[in-house]
């Protein structure tokens, strides 16, 4: 029996590299599958310069570049299609008409629009652009056989905003190598250590966090910031705040292992990998109720979910209350690790990918 030939068009731009690596790992392990990968990256914006009209919006530019980079592969014969990102659904809807297709994605136009509006980004130009992309995606969505959104927010939007049958949606969360993240024993005792990980410092709530630490936490805990955001370069940070730049993967893991709580006051997010990493490392998270955060934290059991409008004082009260009860913190650490073992393992994701490929094969 001939192998199933799969065309996989993924992206490593921004925070998508981890999902791409994990997806390739899962697909390569499947027997009887012959995948061809096209990985979109930042260099493509130089290698495939877009015309003026495509540069009017970021999605149009991304779609143009994706089509240009895949010109050779689009002429070949494949059995199934695997895409990443809602922009590729629009860009390759012609391919999805020819073969069964699956899509992994963190957001859709509707969820992106809602989060931007909550941030106060509501210009008429952006609203017009949203309507254009929203309609284009809705027209293309019916061609997709299987959806793998990172969070239940995305799955709900696919159903309610785009008419996707919920039976075609499989929430993937943020898969982690659970064994690699397993933490050595912790003491859960002062001096307390808080951690933040994130490259887009302002969007992830970094400025809020610095004010929080300076005003309310400086005498309670230290704060480690792991970030490559150049905006932090040359900046004088408050006492008790350490910035780690250019960390290796092992150094990032050590930062989690050496922390008692993970603080993530993000303003815009869909399926934050860092909260999943904290869970895998057994570090309880306190994070903003945005996007996929509620999928990754069991409020009051494995961490706390803070309202988007919560003040510095409310954050400080929650943090101080948790650090005042070391045994509660220890229980949360165990609970968040158990959650990761059950819902965030690579084995779970591998099974999910295998089931989706079986569905695509059955639809050929």
C-alpha atoms as a printed R data frame, in Angstrom:
    type eleno elety resid chain resno       x      y      z
1   ATOM     1    CA   UNK     A     1   0.000  0.000  0.000
2   ATOM     2    CA   UNK     A     2   1.436  3.371 -1.049
3   ATOM     3    CA   UNK     A     3   2.298  5.956  1.571
4   ATOM     4    CA   UNK     A     4  -0.029  8.888  2.050
5   ATOM     5    CA   UNK     A     5   1.648 11.989  0.648
6   ATOM     6    CA   UNK     A     6   1.109 15.050  2.830
7   ATOM     7    CA   UNK     A     7   1.896 18.663  2.014
8   ATOM     8    CA   UNK     A     8   2.553 20.499  5.282
9   ATOM     9    CA   UNK     A     9   2.802 24.301  5.156
10  ATOM    10    CA   UNK     A    10   3.921 25.609  8.538
11  ATOM    11    CA   UNK     A    11   5.417 28.814  9.902
12  ATOM    12    CA   UNK     A    12   8.211 29.616 12.341
13  ATOM    13    CA   UNK     A    13   7.391 33.331 12.528
14  ATOM    14    CA   UNK     A    14   6.904 34.852 16.005
15  ATOM    15    CA   UNK     A    15   5.657 32.304 18.541
16  ATOM    16    CA   UNK     A    16   4.794 29.606 16.011
17  ATOM    17    CA   UNK     A    17   8.162 27.837 15.911
18  ATOM    18    CA   UNK     A    18   7.333 25.592 18.873
19  ATOM    19    CA   UNK     A    19   4.046 24.380 17.387
20  ATOM    20    CA   UNK     A    20   5.789 23.750 14.064
21  ATOM    21    CA   UNK     A    21   8.549 21.675 15.687
22  ATOM    22    CA   UNK     A    22   6.042 19.686 17.728
23  ATOM    23    CA   UNK     A    23   3.817 19.060 14.708
24  ATOM    24    CA   UNK     A    24   6.743 17.880 12.569
25  ATOM    25    CA   UNK     A    25   7.851 15.559 15.359
26  ATOM    26    CA   UNK     A    26   4.371 14.013 15.565
27  ATOM    27    CA   UNK     A    27   3.914 13.679 11.797
28  ATOM    28    CA   UNK     A    28   7.366 12.150 11.262
29  ATOM    29    CA   UNK     A    29   6.514  9.385 13.718
30  ATOM    30    CA   UNK     A    30   3.457  8.204 11.772
31  ATOM    31    CA   UNK     A    31   3.895  5.083  9.678
32  ATOM    32    CA   UNK     A    32   2.675  5.163  6.100
33  ATOM    33    CA   UNK     A    33   2.916  8.968  5.888
34  ATOM    34    CA   UNK     A    34   5.250 10.749  3.478
35  ATOM    35    CA   UNK     A    35   5.299 14.438  4.528
36  ATOM    36    CA   UNK     A    36   6.750 17.340  2.543
37  ATOM    37    CA   UNK     A    37   7.378 20.429  4.671
38  ATOM    38    CA   UNK     A    38   7.408 24.057  3.617
39  ATOM    39    CA   UNK     A    39   8.375 26.275  6.566
40  ATOM    40    CA   UNK     A    40   7.588 29.979  6.284
41  ATOM    41    CA   UNK     A    41  10.041 32.223  8.151
42  ATOM    42    CA   UNK     A    42  11.058 35.832  8.631
43  ATOM    43    CA   UNK     A    43  13.591 35.750  5.782
44  ATOM    44    CA   UNK     A    44  10.750 35.120  3.327
45  ATOM    45    CA   UNK     A    45   9.671 38.746  3.676
46  ATOM    46    CA   UNK     A    46  12.960 39.672  1.968
47  ATOM    47    CA   UNK     A    47  13.203 36.706 -0.396
48  ATOM    48    CA   UNK     A    48   9.649 37.134 -1.719
49  ATOM    49    CA   UNK     A    49   8.989 40.902 -1.758
50  ATOM    50    CA   UNK     A    50   5.271 41.595 -1.841
51  ATOM    51    CA   UNK     A    51   3.665 44.169 -4.157
52  ATOM    52    CA   UNK     A    52   2.189 47.338 -2.685
53  ATOM    53    CA   UNK     A    53  -1.358 46.014 -2.523
54  ATOM    54    CA   UNK     A    54  -0.313 42.943 -0.503
55  ATOM    55    CA   UNK     A    55   1.508 45.173  1.979
56  ATOM    56    CA   UNK     A    56  -1.700 47.013  2.851
57  ATOM    57    CA   UNK     A    57  -2.361 44.443  5.612
58  ATOM    58    CA   UNK     A    58  -0.125 41.920  7.354
59  ATOM    59    CA   UNK     A    59  -2.360 38.920  6.488
60  ATOM    60    CA   UNK     A    60  -2.379 39.827  2.771
61  ATOM    61    CA   UNK     A    61   1.405 40.051  2.802
62  ATOM    62    CA   UNK     A    62   1.708 36.716  4.626
63  ATOM    63    CA   UNK     A    63  -0.688 35.061  2.162
64  ATOM    64    CA   UNK     A    64   1.205 36.427 -0.842
65  ATOM    65    CA   UNK     A    65   4.567 35.225  0.503
66  ATOM    66    CA   UNK     A    66   3.162 31.789  1.338
67  ATOM    67    CA   UNK     A    67   1.825 31.331 -2.202
68  ATOM    68    CA   UNK     A    68   5.098 32.471 -3.731
69  ATOM    69    CA   UNK     A    69   7.208 30.138 -1.606
70  ATOM    70    CA   UNK     A    70   5.038 27.105 -2.378
71  ATOM    71    CA   UNK     A    71   4.831 27.557 -6.160
72  ATOM    72    CA   UNK     A    72   6.732 24.312 -6.874
73  ATOM    73    CA   UNK     A    73   4.912 22.192 -4.277
74  ATOM    74    CA   UNK     A    74   1.502 23.409 -5.426
75  ATOM    75    CA   UNK     A    75   2.124 21.826 -8.816
76  ATOM    76    CA   UNK     A    76   2.833 18.400 -7.320
77  ATOM    77    CA   UNK     A    77   0.298 15.740 -6.367
78  ATOM    78    CA   UNK     A    78  -0.456 15.175 -2.692
79  ATOM    79    CA   UNK     A    79  -3.123 13.209 -0.839
80  ATOM    80    CA   UNK     A    80  -3.681 15.394  2.215
81  ATOM    81    CA   UNK     A    81  -2.888 18.937  3.319
82  ATOM    82    CA   UNK     A    82  -1.792 20.238  6.736
83  ATOM    83    CA   UNK     A    83  -1.684 24.001  7.328
84  ATOM    84    CA   UNK     A    84  -0.785 26.292 10.193
85  ATOM    85    CA   UNK     A    85  -2.479 29.643 10.805
86  ATOM    86    CA   UNK     A    86  -5.757 31.112  9.597
87  ATOM    87    CA   UNK     A    87  -4.004 33.099  6.867
88  ATOM    88    CA   UNK     A    88  -2.941 29.856  5.169
89  ATOM    89    CA   UNK     A    89  -6.569 28.721  5.094
90  ATOM    90    CA   UNK     A    90  -7.328 31.716  2.874
91  ATOM    91    CA   UNK     A    91  -4.104 31.440  0.870
92  ATOM    92    CA   UNK     A    92  -4.511 27.729  0.049
93  ATOM    93    CA   UNK     A    93  -8.239 27.241 -0.173
94  ATOM    94    CA   UNK     A    94  -7.732 25.987 -3.742
95  ATOM    95    CA   UNK     A    95  -5.570 23.156 -2.392
96  ATOM    96    CA   UNK     A    96  -8.126 22.397  0.324
97  ATOM    97    CA   UNK     A    97 -10.699 21.894 -2.437
98  ATOM    98    CA   UNK     A    98  -8.510 19.233 -4.025
99  ATOM    99    CA   UNK     A    99  -7.577 17.236 -0.912
100 ATOM   100    CA   UNK     A   100  -8.669 16.827  2.721
101 ATOM   101    CA   UNK     A   101  -7.027 19.438  4.942
102 ATOM   102    CA   UNK     A   102  -6.262 20.000  8.633
103 ATOM   103    CA   UNK     A   103  -5.259 23.272 10.279
104 ATOM   104    CA   UNK     A   104  -3.443 24.073 13.518
105 ATOM   105    CA   UNK     A   105  -3.936 27.659 14.648
106 ATOM   106    CA   UNK     A   106  -3.832 29.892 17.695
107 ATOM   107    CA   UNK     A   107  -6.310 32.554 16.574
108 ATOM   108    CA   UNK     A   108  -8.941 33.390 13.967
109 ATOM   109    CA   UNK     A   109  -9.903 36.869 12.738
110 ATOM   110    CA   UNK     A   110 -12.782 37.137 15.214
111 ATOM   111    CA   UNK     A   111 -10.717 36.281 18.314
112 ATOM   112    CA   UNK     A   112  -7.901 38.545 17.172
113 ATOM   113    CA   UNK     A   113 -10.345 41.407 16.635
114 ATOM   114    CA   UNK     A   114 -11.931 40.950 20.064
115 ATOM   115    CA   UNK     A   115  -8.605 40.992 21.865
116 ATOM   116    CA   UNK     A   116  -7.371 44.034 19.945
117 ATOM   117    CA   UNK     A   117 -10.567 45.890 20.818
118 ATOM   118    CA   UNK     A   118 -10.068 45.067 24.483
119 ATOM   119    CA   UNK     A   119  -6.615 46.618 24.165
120 ATOM   120    CA   UNK     A   120  -8.164 49.775 22.720
121 ATOM   121    CA   UNK     A   121  -7.045 49.232 19.108
122 ATOM   122    CA   UNK     A   122 -10.206 50.260 17.276
123 ATOM   123    CA   UNK     A   123  -9.324 52.555 14.374
124 ATOM   124    CA   UNK     A   124 -11.609 52.556 11.354
125 ATOM   125    CA   UNK     A   125  -8.792 51.275  9.121
126 ATOM   126    CA   UNK     A   126  -8.234 48.279 11.360
127 ATOM   127    CA   UNK     A   127 -11.985 47.650 11.508
128 ATOM   128    CA   UNK     A   128 -12.224 47.653  7.715
129 ATOM   129    CA   UNK     A   129  -9.245 45.326  7.418
130 ATOM   130    CA   UNK     A   130 -10.802 42.979  9.967
131 ATOM   131    CA   UNK     A   131 -14.061 42.756  8.046
132 ATOM   132    CA   UNK     A   132 -12.185 41.940  4.830
133 ATOM   133    CA   UNK     A   133 -10.170 39.136  6.449
134 ATOM   134    CA   UNK     A   134 -13.122 37.920  8.511
135 ATOM   135    CA   UNK     A   135 -15.232 37.402  5.398
136 ATOM   136    CA   UNK     A   136 -12.402 35.821  3.422
137 ATOM   137    CA   UNK     A   137 -11.718 33.341  6.210
138 ATOM   138    CA   UNK     A   138 -15.404 32.528  6.651
139 ATOM   139    CA   UNK     A   139 -15.678 31.780  2.918
140 ATOM   140    CA   UNK     A   140 -12.663 29.456  3.038
141 ATOM   141    CA   UNK     A   141 -13.358 27.721  6.359
142 ATOM   142    CA   UNK     A   142 -15.908 25.290  4.945
143 ATOM   143    CA   UNK     A   143 -13.187 23.559  2.926
144 ATOM   144    CA   UNK     A   144 -11.267 22.332  5.986
145 ATOM   145    CA   UNK     A   145 -11.837 18.798  7.271
146 ATOM   146    CA   UNK     A   146 -10.209 19.095 10.726
147 ATOM   147    CA   UNK     A   147  -9.291 21.983 13.000
148 ATOM   148    CA   UNK     A   148  -6.748 21.973 15.830
149 ATOM   149    CA   UNK     A   149  -7.122 25.291 17.699
150 ATOM   150    CA   UNK     A   150  -4.776 25.876 20.611
151 ATOM   151    CA   UNK     A   151  -7.567 26.907 22.969
152 ATOM   152    CA   UNK     A   152 -11.286 26.465 23.544
153 ATOM   153    CA   UNK     A   153 -11.754 30.165 22.732
154 ATOM   154    CA   UNK     A   154 -10.660 29.431 19.164
155 ATOM   155    CA   UNK     A   155 -12.876 26.359 18.943
156 ATOM   156    CA   UNK     A   156 -15.903 28.360 20.134
157 ATOM   157    CA   UNK     A   157 -15.223 31.099 17.594
158 ATOM   158    CA   UNK     A   158 -14.866 28.603 14.772
159 ATOM   159    CA   UNK     A   159 -18.300 27.256 15.646
160 ATOM   160    CA   UNK     A   160 -20.173 30.502 16.358
161 ATOM   161    CA   UNK     A   161 -18.430 32.951 14.007
162 ATOM   162    CA   UNK     A   162 -17.603 30.651 11.100
163 ATOM   163    CA   UNK     A   163 -20.126 27.820 11.198
164 ATOM   164    CA   UNK     A   164 -17.591 25.030 11.758
165 ATOM   165    CA   UNK     A   165 -19.031 21.767 13.053
166 ATOM   166    CA   UNK     A   166 -17.627 21.327 16.599
167 ATOM   167    CA   UNK     A   167 -17.069 17.637 15.802
168 ATOM   168    CA   UNK     A   168 -14.326 18.787 13.436
169 ATOM   169    CA   UNK     A   169 -12.475 20.714 16.192
170 ATOM   170    CA   UNK     A   170  -9.847 19.175 18.472
171 ATOM   171    CA   UNK     A   171  -8.309 21.572 21.013
172 ATOM   172    CA   UNK     A   172  -4.594 20.836 21.123
173 ATOM   173    CA   UNK     A   173  -3.470 23.169 23.950
174 ATOM   174    CA   UNK     A   174   0.334 23.591 24.136
175 ATOM   175    CA   UNK     A   175   2.136 20.220 24.098
176 ATOM   176    CA   UNK     A   176   5.247 19.869 26.284
177 ATOM   177    CA   UNK     A   177   7.969 17.279 26.851
178 ATOM   178    CA   UNK     A   178   6.716 16.373 30.300
179 ATOM   179    CA   UNK     A   179   9.704 14.240 31.287
180 ATOM   180    CA   UNK     A   180  12.213 16.931 30.329
181 ATOM   181    CA   UNK     A   181  10.387 19.567 32.390
182 ATOM   182    CA   UNK     A   182  10.107 17.434 35.565
183 ATOM   183    CA   UNK     A   183  11.436 19.554 38.423
184 ATOM   184    CA   UNK     A   184  13.748 18.539 41.276
185 ATOM   185    CA   UNK     A   185  12.162 18.858 44.753
186 ATOM   186    CA   UNK     A   186  11.402 22.416 45.887
187 ATOM   187    CA   UNK     A   187  11.507 23.836 49.400
188 ATOM   188    CA   UNK     A   188   8.616 26.357 49.068
189 ATOM   189    CA   UNK     A   189   9.992 28.696 51.667
190 ATOM   190    CA   UNK     A   190  11.309 32.275 51.721
191 ATOM   191    CA   UNK     A   191  13.104 33.971 50.095
192 ATOM   192    CA   UNK     A   192  10.341 33.815 47.485
193 ATOM   193    CA   UNK     A   193  11.147 33.957 43.782
194 ATOM   194    CA   UNK     A   194   8.742 35.078 41.051
195 ATOM   195    CA   UNK     A   195   9.276 34.538 37.319
196 ATOM   196    CA   UNK     A   196   8.137 36.115 34.054
197 ATOM   197    CA   UNK     A   197   8.965 34.678 30.610
198 ATOM   198    CA   UNK     A   198   8.025 36.467 27.397
199 ATOM   199    CA   UNK     A   199   9.638 38.260 24.466
200 ATOM   200    CA   UNK     A   200   6.925 40.786 23.617
201 ATOM   201    CA   UNK     A   201   7.409 42.498 26.954
202 ATOM   202    CA   UNK     A   202   4.798 45.250 26.779
203 ATOM   203    CA   UNK     A   203   2.037 43.109 25.217
204 ATOM   204    CA   UNK     A   204   2.662 40.367 27.760
205 ATOM   205    CA   UNK     A   205   2.094 42.793 30.628
206 ATOM   206    CA   UNK     A   206   5.727 43.426 31.463
207 ATOM   207    CA   UNK     A   207   5.287 47.099 32.318
208 ATOM   208    CA   UNK     A   208   2.397 46.254 34.633
209 ATOM   209    CA   UNK     A   209   4.559 43.623 36.294
210 ATOM   210    CA   UNK     A   210   7.443 46.030 36.903
211 ATOM   211    CA   UNK     A   211   5.078 48.507 38.557
212 ATOM   212    CA   UNK     A   212   3.570 45.683 40.593
213 ATOM   213    CA   UNK     A   213   6.960 44.553 41.853
214 ATOM   214    CA   UNK     A   214   8.242 48.037 42.617
215 ATOM   215    CA   UNK     A   215   5.096 49.091 44.474
216 ATOM   216    CA   UNK     A   216   4.017 45.915 46.274
217 ATOM   217    CA   UNK     A   217   6.386 42.952 45.915
218 ATOM   218    CA   UNK     A   218   9.924 44.281 46.370
219 ATOM   219    CA   UNK     A   219   9.957 43.317 50.060
220 ATOM   220    CA   UNK     A   220   8.249 39.981 49.420
221 ATOM   221    CA   UNK     A   221   9.986 38.301 46.501
222 ATOM   222    CA   UNK     A   222  12.594 38.710 43.810
223 ATOM   223    CA   UNK     A   223  11.539 38.827 40.151
224 ATOM   224    CA   UNK     A   224  13.368 37.147 37.272
225 ATOM   225    CA   UNK     A   225  12.517 38.270 33.726
226 ATOM   226    CA   UNK     A   226  13.506 35.912 30.911
227 ATOM   227    CA   UNK     A   227  13.102 37.862 27.682
228 ATOM   228    CA   UNK     A   228  14.896 38.745 24.458
229 ATOM   229    CA   UNK     A   229  12.875 41.919 23.968
230 ATOM   230    CA   UNK     A   230  15.356 44.663 22.944
231 ATOM   231    CA   UNK     A   231  13.157 47.227 24.701
232 ATOM   232    CA   UNK     A   232  14.722 46.069 27.970
233 ATOM   233    CA   UNK     A   233  18.281 46.760 26.791
234 ATOM   234    CA   UNK     A   234  19.949 49.621 28.619
235 ATOM   235    CA   UNK     A   235  17.018 50.006 30.957
236 ATOM   236    CA   UNK     A   236  17.622 50.403 34.674
237 ATOM   237    CA   UNK     A   237  15.504 47.802 36.430
238 ATOM   238    CA   UNK     A   238  14.316 48.172 40.037
239 ATOM   239    CA   UNK     A   239  16.226 46.438 42.849
240 ATOM   240    CA   UNK     A   240  15.306 42.780 43.165
241 ATOM   241    CA   UNK     A   241  14.622 42.384 39.426
242 ATOM   242    CA   UNK     A   242  16.962 40.266 37.299
243 ATOM   243    CA   UNK     A   243  16.871 40.192 33.490
244 ATOM   244    CA   UNK     A   244  18.099 37.089 31.662
245 ATOM   245    CA   UNK     A   245  18.650 37.663 27.950
246 ATOM   246    CA   UNK     A   246  19.605 35.110 25.294
247 ATOM   247    CA   UNK     A   247  18.877 32.141 27.563
248 ATOM   248    CA   UNK     A   248  19.383 28.631 26.253
249 ATOM   249    CA   UNK     A   249  16.582 26.105 26.539
250 ATOM   250    CA   UNK     A   250  18.242 24.581 29.599
251 ATOM   251    CA   UNK     A   251  18.643 28.009 31.198
252 ATOM   252    CA   UNK     A   252  14.951 28.744 30.662
253 ATOM   253    CA   UNK     A   253  14.070 25.467 32.355
254 ATOM   254    CA   UNK     A   254  16.404 26.300 35.248
255 ATOM   255    CA   UNK     A   255  14.598 29.635 35.649
256 ATOM   256    CA   UNK     A   256  11.298 27.783 36.092
257 ATOM   257    CA   UNK     A   257  12.863 25.249 38.445
258 ATOM   258    CA   UNK     A   258  14.315 28.039 40.593
259 ATOM   259    CA   UNK     A   259  11.012 29.913 40.898
260 ATOM   260    CA   UNK     A   260   8.058 29.589 43.253
261 ATOM   261    CA   UNK     A   261   5.360 31.353 41.205
262 ATOM   262    CA   UNK     A   262   4.946 32.372 37.584
263 ATOM   263    CA   UNK     A   263   3.426 35.831 36.989
264 ATOM   264    CA   UNK     A   264   1.891 36.551 33.592
265 ATOM   265    CA   UNK     A   265  -0.263 39.714 33.409
266 ATOM   266    CA   UNK     A   266  -0.581 39.449 29.623
267 ATOM   267    CA   UNK     A   267  -2.828 41.864 27.731
268 ATOM   268    CA   UNK     A   268  -3.219 39.781 24.550
269 ATOM   269    CA   UNK     A   269  -2.693 36.033 24.143
270 ATOM   270    CA   UNK     A   270  -4.306 32.990 22.557
271 ATOM   271    CA   UNK     A   271  -2.500 29.859 23.748
272 ATOM   272    CA   UNK     A   272   0.458 31.017 25.858
273 ATOM   273    CA   UNK     A   273   3.239 28.407 25.754
274 ATOM   274    CA   UNK     A   274   4.891 29.895 28.833
275 ATOM   275    CA   UNK     A   275   1.939 29.054 31.077
276 ATOM   276    CA   UNK     A   276   2.071 25.487 29.775
277 ATOM   277    CA   UNK     A   277   5.821 25.403 30.449
278 ATOM   278    CA   UNK     A   278   5.234 26.614 33.993
279 ATOM   279    CA   UNK     A   279   2.675 23.839 34.499
280 ATOM   280    CA   UNK     A   280   5.069 21.202 33.168
281 ATOM   281    CA   UNK     A   281   7.748 22.507 35.539
282 ATOM   282    CA   UNK     A   282   5.307 22.444 38.480
283 ATOM   283    CA   UNK     A   283   5.238 26.221 38.947
284 ATOM   284    CA   UNK     A   284   1.787 27.650 39.827
285 ATOM   285    CA   UNK     A   285   0.774 30.539 37.573
286 ATOM   286    CA   UNK     A   286  -1.109 33.735 38.238
287 ATOM   287    CA   UNK     A   287  -2.213 35.052 34.848
288 ATOM   288    CA   UNK     A   288  -4.705 37.353 33.173
289 ATOM   289    CA   UNK     A   289  -8.010 35.930 31.947
290 ATOM   290    CA   UNK     A   290  -7.149 36.284 28.253
291 ATOM   291    CA   UNK     A   291  -7.497 33.856 25.341
292 ATOM   292    CA   UNK     A   292  -6.376 30.349 26.202
293 ATOM   293    CA   UNK     A   293  -5.247 31.074 29.766
294 ATOM   294    CA   UNK     A   294  -8.395 29.501 31.341
295 ATOM   295    CA   UNK     A   295  -7.594 26.253 29.466
296 ATOM   296    CA   UNK     A   296  -4.218 26.030 31.211
297 ATOM   297    CA   UNK     A   297  -5.014 27.087 34.791
298 ATOM   298    CA   UNK     A   298  -7.558 25.514 37.116
299 ATOM   299    CA   UNK     A   299  -8.476 28.640 39.057
300 ATOM   300    CA   UNK     A   300  -7.810 28.170 42.759
301 ATOM   301    CA   UNK     A   301  -6.336 24.694 42.261
302 ATOM   302    CA   UNK     A   302  -3.293 24.912 39.990
303 ATOM   303    CA   UNK     A   303  -2.991 28.704 40.050
304 ATOM   304    CA   UNK     A   304  -5.126 31.812 39.805
305 ATOM   305    CA   UNK     A   305  -6.803 33.587 36.893
306 ATOM   306    CA   UNK     A   306  -7.029 37.348 37.305
307 ATOM   307    CA   UNK     A   307  -9.693 39.535 35.671
308 ATOM   308    CA   UNK     A   308  -8.358 41.616 32.822
309 ATOM   309    CA   UNK     A   309  -9.239 44.821 34.679
310 ATOM   310    CA   UNK     A   310  -7.644 43.708 37.978
311 ATOM   311    CA   UNK     A   311  -5.600 46.433 39.643
312 ATOM   312    CA   UNK     A   312  -2.056 46.319 40.985
313 ATOM   313    CA   UNK     A   313  -3.525 46.071 44.475
314 ATOM   314    CA   UNK     A   314  -5.653 43.050 43.552
315 ATOM   315    CA   UNK     A   315  -2.660 41.278 42.022
316 ATOM   316    CA   UNK     A   316  -0.558 42.036 45.070
317 ATOM   317    CA   UNK     A   317  -3.250 40.749 47.440
318 ATOM   318    CA   UNK     A   318  -3.488 37.481 45.517
319 ATOM   319    CA   UNK     A   319   0.281 36.984 45.428
320 ATOM   320    CA   UNK     A   320   0.801 37.845 49.081
321 ATOM   321    CA   UNK     A   321  -2.049 35.550 50.069
322 ATOM   322    CA   UNK     A   322  -0.541 32.619 48.204
323 ATOM   323    CA   UNK     A   323   3.008 33.145 49.466
324 ATOM   324    CA   UNK     A   324   1.675 33.370 53.024
325 ATOM   325    CA   UNK     A   325   0.558 29.719 52.754
326 ATOM   326    CA   UNK     A   326   3.541 27.585 51.676
327 ATOM   327    CA   UNK     A   327   1.537 24.359 51.938
328 ATOM   328    CA   UNK     A   328  -1.132 25.733 49.597
329 ATOM   329    CA   UNK     A   329   1.636 26.685 47.177
330 ATOM   330    CA   UNK     A   330   3.071 23.177 47.415
331 ATOM   331    CA   UNK     A   331  -0.344 21.643 46.673
332 ATOM   332    CA   UNK     A   332  -0.787 23.954 43.687
333 ATOM   333    CA   UNK     A   333   2.619 22.908 42.387
334 ATOM   334    CA   UNK     A   334   1.602 19.264 42.474
335 ATOM   335    CA   UNK     A   335  -1.769 19.995 40.881
336 ATOM   336    CA   UNK     A   336  -0.356 22.008 37.990
337 ATOM   337    CA   UNK     A   337   2.203 19.287 37.299
338 ATOM   338    CA   UNK     A   338  -0.526 16.607 37.298
339 ATOM   339    CA   UNK     A   339  -2.571 18.759 34.906
340 ATOM   340    CA   UNK     A   340   0.403 18.958 32.559
341 ATOM   341    CA   UNK     A   341   0.948 15.213 32.683
342 ATOM   342    CA   UNK     A   342  -2.677 14.552 31.754
343 ATOM   343    CA   UNK     A   343  -3.372 17.250 29.178
344 ATOM   344    CA   UNK     A   344  -0.104 18.696 27.876
345 ATOM   345    CA   UNK     A   345   2.052 15.664 27.097
346 ATOM   346    CA   UNK     A   346   3.603 15.027 23.703
347 ATOM   347    CA   UNK     A   347   2.033 11.583 23.791
348 ATOM   348    CA   UNK     A   348  -1.442 13.123 23.948
349 ATOM   349    CA   UNK     A   349  -0.595 15.404 21.033
350 ATOM   350    CA   UNK     A   350   0.871 12.519 19.018
351 ATOM   351    CA   UNK     A   351  -2.379 10.575 19.466
352 ATOM   352    CA   UNK     A   352  -4.371 13.623 18.404
353 ATOM   353    CA   UNK     A   353  -2.295 14.086 15.251
354 ATOM   354    CA   UNK     A   354  -2.582 10.391 14.437
355 ATOM   355    CA   UNK     A   355  -6.376 10.498 14.796
356 ATOM   356    CA   UNK     A   356  -6.620 13.580 12.582
357 ATOM   357    CA   UNK     A   357  -4.439 11.992  9.878
358 ATOM   358    CA   UNK     A   358  -6.694  8.929  9.979
359 ATOM   359    CA   UNK     A   359  -9.713 11.195  9.419
360 ATOM   360    CA   UNK     A   360  -8.002 12.883  6.498
361 ATOM   361    CA   UNK     A   361  -7.083  9.530  4.950
362 ATOM   362    CA   UNK     A   362 -10.668  8.371  5.290
363 ATOM   363    CA   UNK     A   363 -11.832 11.496  3.439
364 ATOM   364    CA   UNK     A   364  -9.546 11.009  0.423
